[in-house]
Amino acid sequence: MRGGEGKPGRSPKRQLNAGYVVGGLLMLLTYLVAQHFAVSSPNGKQ
């Protein structure tokens, strides 16, 4: 009753969650970068 079968079952779930987190971060990063460039372009400060 050490739960040896539970470990392999947890891995896919963790990978799935990690995928969602990475995807969300990538989308957020892209959104922020797009906004930054959209705001920087008209101002021409750079």
PDB file as gemmi writes it, atoms N, CA and C in Angstrom:
CRYST1    1.000    1.000    1.000  90.00  90.00  90.00 P 1                      
ATOM      1  N   MET A   1       0.842  -1.212   0.000  1.00  0.00           N  
ATOM      2  CA  MET A   1       0.000   0.000   0.000  1.00  0.00           C  
ATOM      3  C   MET A   1       0.867   1.248   0.000  1.00  0.00           C  
ATOM      4  N   ARG A   2       1.878   1.225  -0.813  1.00  0.00           N  
ATOM      5  CA  ARG A   2       2.740   2.408  -0.893  1.00  0.00           C  
ATOM      6  C   ARG A   2       2.248   3.397  -1.953  1.00  0.00           C  
ATOM      7  N   GLY A   3       1.250   2.991  -2.713  1.00  0.00           N  
ATOM      8  CA  GLY A   3       0.726   3.890  -3.747  1.00  0.00           C  
ATOM      9  C   GLY A   3       1.646   3.938  -4.945  1.00  0.00           C  
ATOM     10  N   GLY A   4       2.281   2.819  -5.278  1.00  0.00           N  
ATOM     11  CA  GLY A   4       3.191   2.792  -6.423  1.00  0.00           C  
ATOM     12  C   GLY A   4       2.453   3.075  -7.717  1.00  0.00           C  
ATOM     13  N   GLU A   5       1.174   2.676  -7.753  1.00  0.00           N  
ATOM     14  CA  GLU A   5       0.410   2.908  -8.979  1.00  0.00           C  
ATOM     15  C   GLU A   5      -0.061   4.359  -9.072  1.00  0.00           C  
ATOM     16  N   GLY A   6      -0.016   5.048  -7.953  1.00  0.00           N  
ATOM     17  CA  GLY A   6      -0.491   6.432  -7.948  1.00  0.00           C  
ATOM     18  C   GLY A   6       0.517   7.390  -8.564  1.00  0.00           C  
ATOM     19  N   LYS A   7       1.781   7.064  -8.431  1.00  0.00           N  
ATOM     20  CA  LYS A   7       2.804   7.972  -8.968  1.00  0.00           C  
ATOM     21  C   LYS A   7       2.704   8.128 -10.486  1.00  0.00           C  
ATOM     22  N   PRO A   8       2.666   7.034 -11.241  1.00  0.00           N  
ATOM     23  CA  PRO A   8       2.568   7.171 -12.705  1.00  0.00           C  
ATOM     24  C   PRO A   8       1.303   7.922 -13.121  1.00  0.00           C  
ATOM     25  N   GLY A   9       0.238   7.788 -12.319  1.00  0.00           N  
ATOM     26  CA  GLY A   9      -1.016   8.458 -12.662  1.00  0.00           C  
ATOM     27  C   GLY A   9      -0.932   9.958 -12.430  1.00  0.00           C  
ATOM     28  N   ARG A  10      -0.041  10.368 -11.537  1.00  0.00           N  
ATOM     29  CA  ARG A  10       0.076  11.801 -11.235  1.00  0.00           C  
ATOM     30  C   ARG A  10       0.897  12.536 -12.293  1.00  0.00           C  
ATOM     31  N   SER A  11       1.870  11.838 -12.851  1.00  0.00           N  
ATOM     32  CA  SER A  11       2.781  12.478 -13.816  1.00  0.00           C  
ATOM     33  C   SER A  11       2.028  13.149 -14.965  1.00  0.00           C  
ATOM     34  N   PRO A  12       1.154  12.432 -15.667  1.00  0.00           N  
ATOM     35  CA  PRO A  12       0.451  13.052 -16.801  1.00  0.00           C  
ATOM     36  C   PRO A  12      -0.337  14.277 -16.367  1.00  0.00           C  
ATOM     37  N   LYS A  13      -0.941  14.210 -15.188  1.00  0.00           N  
ATOM     38  CA  LYS A  13      -1.719  15.360 -14.718  1.00  0.00           C  
ATOM     39  C   LYS A  13      -0.806  16.556 -14.493  1.00  0.00           C  
ATOM     40  N   ARG A  14       0.337  16.303 -13.891  1.00  0.00           N  
ATOM     41  CA  ARG A  14       1.276  17.401 -13.638  1.00  0.00           C  
ATOM     42  C   ARG A  14       1.756  17.998 -14.963  1.00  0.00           C  
ATOM     43  N   GLN A  15       2.058  17.123 -15.918  1.00  0.00           N  
ATOM     44  CA  GLN A  15       2.525  17.608 -17.224  1.00  0.00           C  
ATOM     45  C   GLN A  15       1.434  18.435 -17.886  1.00  0.00           C  
ATOM     46  N   LEU A  16       0.180  17.996 -17.738  1.00  0.00           N  
ATOM     47  CA  LEU A  16      -0.936  18.710 -18.349  1.00  0.00           C  
ATOM     48  C   LEU A  16      -1.054  20.095 -17.725  1.00  0.00           C  
ATOM     49  N   ASN A  17      -0.983  20.142 -16.397  1.00  0.00           N  
ATOM     50  CA  ASN A  17      -1.065  21.427 -15.705  1.00  0.00           C  
ATOM     51  C   ASN A  17       0.088  22.327 -16.125  1.00  0.00           C  
ATOM     52  N   ALA A  18       1.284  21.755 -16.200  1.00  0.00           N  
ATOM     53  CA  ALA A  18       2.456  22.534 -16.603  1.00  0.00           C  
ATOM     54  C   ALA A  18       2.236  23.095 -18.001  1.00  0.00           C  
ATOM     55  N   GLY A  19       1.638  22.294 -18.871  1.00  0.00           N  
ATOM     56  CA  GLY A  19       1.372  22.756 -20.239  1.00  0.00           C  
ATOM     57  C   GLY A  19       0.431  23.947 -20.236  1.00  0.00           C  
ATOM     58  N   TYR A  20      -0.599  23.865 -19.405  1.00  0.00           N  
ATOM     59  CA  TYR A  20      -1.545  24.986 -19.332  1.00  0.00           C  
ATOM     60  C   TYR A  20      -0.863  26.231 -18.783  1.00  0.00           C  
ATOM     61  N   VAL A  21      -0.037  26.043 -17.752  1.00  0.00           N  
ATOM     62  CA  VAL A  21       0.665  27.177 -17.141  1.00  0.00           C  
ATOM     63  C   VAL A  21       1.611  27.823 -18.150  1.00  0.00           C  
ATOM     64  N   VAL A  22       2.394  26.979 -18.832  1.00  0.00           N  
ATOM     65  CA  VAL A  22       3.344  27.493 -19.833  1.00  0.00           C  
ATOM     66  C   VAL A  22       2.590  28.205 -20.952  1.00  0.00           C  
ATOM     67  N   GLY A  23       1.507  27.598 -21.397  1.00  0.00           N  
ATOM     68  CA  GLY A  23       0.709  28.214 -22.469  1.00  0.00           C  
ATOM     69  C   GLY A  23       0.153  29.558 -22.031  1.00  0.00           C  
ATOM     70  N   GLY A  24      -0.343  29.597 -20.812  1.00  0.00           N  
ATOM     71  CA  GLY A  24      -0.902  30.861 -20.293  1.00  0.00           C  
ATOM     72  C   GLY A  24       0.177  31.923 -20.178  1.00  0.00           C  
ATOM     73  N   LEU A  25       1.343  31.536 -19.680  1.00  0.00           N  
ATOM     74  CA  LEU A  25       2.443  32.495 -19.536  1.00  0.00           C  
ATOM     75  C   LEU A  25       2.893  32.998 -20.905  1.00  0.00           C  
ATOM     76  N   LEU A  26       2.958  32.081 -21.872  1.00  0.00           N  
ATOM     77  CA  LEU A  26       3.375  32.479 -23.221  1.00  0.00           C  
ATOM     78  C   LEU A  26       2.382  33.472 -23.806  1.00  0.00           C  
ATOM     79  N   MET A  27       1.090  33.183 -23.622  1.00  0.00           N  
ATOM     80  CA  MET A  27       0.059  34.085 -24.148  1.00  0.00           C  
ATOM     81  C   MET A  27       0.148  35.442 -23.464  1.00  0.00           C  
ATOM     82  N   LEU A  28       0.347  35.428 -22.144  1.00  0.00           N  
ATOM     83  CA  LEU A  28       0.454  36.677 -21.391  1.00  0.00           C  
ATOM     84  C   LEU A  28       1.686  37.455 -21.842  1.00  0.00           C  
ATOM     85  N   LEU A  29       2.803  36.760 -21.990  1.00  0.00           N  
ATOM     86  CA  LEU A  29       4.041  37.414 -22.425  1.00  0.00           C  
ATOM     87  C   LEU A  29       3.853  38.029 -23.814  1.00  0.00           C  
ATOM     88  N   THR A  30       3.270  37.253 -24.726  1.00  0.00           N  
ATOM     89  CA  THR A  30       3.024  37.760 -26.084  1.00  0.00           C  
ATOM     90  C   THR A  30       2.130  38.985 -26.042  1.00  0.00           C  
ATOM     91  N   TYR A  31       1.095  38.925 -25.193  1.00  0.00           N  
ATOM     92  CA  TYR A  31       0.152  40.047 -25.068  1.00  0.00           C  
ATOM     93  C   TYR A  31       0.874  41.285 -24.555  1.00  0.00           C  
ATOM     94  N   LEU A  32       1.706  41.096 -23.519  1.00  0.00           N  
ATOM     95  CA  LEU A  32       2.429  42.233 -22.948  1.00  0.00           C  
ATOM     96  C   LEU A  32       3.418  42.810 -23.960  1.00  0.00           C  
ATOM     97  N   VAL A  33       4.140  41.948 -24.663  1.00  0.00           N  
ATOM     98  CA  VAL A  33       5.110  42.406 -25.659  1.00  0.00           C  
ATOM     99  C   VAL A  33       4.391  43.153 -26.774  1.00  0.00           C  
ATOM    100  N   ALA A  34       3.264  42.609 -27.216  1.00  0.00           N  
ATOM    101  CA  ALA A  34       2.498  43.254 -28.290  1.00  0.00           C  
ATOM    102  C   ALA A  34       2.029  44.631 -27.836  1.00  0.00           C  
ATOM    103  N   GLN A  35       1.551  44.718 -26.603  1.00  0.00           N  
ATOM    104  CA  GLN A  35       1.090  46.007 -26.084  1.00  0.00           C  
ATOM    105  C   GLN A  35       2.261  46.969 -25.977  1.00  0.00           C  
ATOM    106  N   HIS A  36       3.389  46.468 -25.482  1.00  0.00           N  
ATOM    107  CA  HIS A  36       4.574  47.313 -25.310  1.00  0.00           C  
ATOM    108  C   HIS A  36       4.993  47.913 -26.656  1.00  0.00           C  
ATOM    109  N   PHE A  37       5.038  47.056 -27.686  1.00  0.00           N  
ATOM    110  CA  PHE A  37       5.432  47.536 -29.013  1.00  0.00           C  
ATOM    111  C   PHE A  37       4.371  48.473 -29.577  1.00  0.00           C  
ATOM    112  N   ALA A  38       3.105  48.155 -29.325  1.00  0.00           N  
ATOM    113  CA  ALA A  38       2.016  48.979 -29.840  1.00  0.00           C  
ATOM    114  C   ALA A  38       2.075  50.369 -29.210  1.00  0.00           C  
ATOM    115  N   VAL A  39       2.487  50.428 -27.936  1.00  0.00           N  
ATOM    116  CA  VAL A  39       2.564  51.717 -27.239  1.00  0.00           C  
ATOM    117  C   VAL A  39       3.858  52.437 -27.600  1.00  0.00           C  
ATOM    118  N   SER A  40       4.936  51.668 -27.804  1.00  0.00           N  
ATOM    119  CA  SER A  40       6.241  52.283 -28.076  1.00  0.00           C  
ATOM    120  C   SER A  40       6.289  52.870 -29.486  1.00  0.00           C  
ATOM    121  N   SER A  41       5.690  52.185 -30.450  1.00  0.00           N  
ATOM    122  CA  SER A  41       5.762  52.623 -31.848  1.00  0.00           C  
ATOM    123  C   SER A  41       5.259  54.054 -32.041  1.00  0.00           C  
ATOM    124  N   PRO A  42       4.041  54.390 -31.631  1.00  0.00           N  
ATOM    125  CA  PRO A  42       3.526  55.744 -31.856  1.00  0.00           C  
ATOM    126  C   PRO A  42       4.334  56.802 -31.116  1.00  0.00           C  
ATOM    127  N   ASN A  43       4.798  56.471 -29.907  1.00  0.00           N  
ATOM    128  CA  ASN A  43       5.543  57.452 -29.130  1.00  0.00           C  
ATOM    129  C   ASN A  43       6.937  57.695 -29.748  1.00  0.00           C  
ATOM    130  N   GLY A  44       7.556  56.622 -30.235  1.00  0.00           N  
ATOM    131  CA  GLY A  44       8.870  56.758 -30.857  1.00  0.00           C  
ATOM    132  C   GLY A  44       9.922  57.173 -29.836  1.00  0.00           C  
ATOM    133  N   LYS A  45       9.729  56.788 -28.589  1.00  0.00           N  
ATOM    134  CA  LYS A  45      10.712  57.163 -27.541  1.00  0.00           C  
ATOM    135  C   LYS A  45      11.961  56.305 -27.681  1.00  0.00           C  
ATOM    136  N   GLN A  46      11.794  54.986 -27.546  1.00  0.00           N  
ATOM    137  CA  GLN A  46      12.915  54.019 -27.601  1.00  0.00           C  
ATOM    138  C   GLN A  46      14.135  54.630 -26.958  1.00  0.00           C  
TER     139      GLN A  46                                                      
END                                                                             
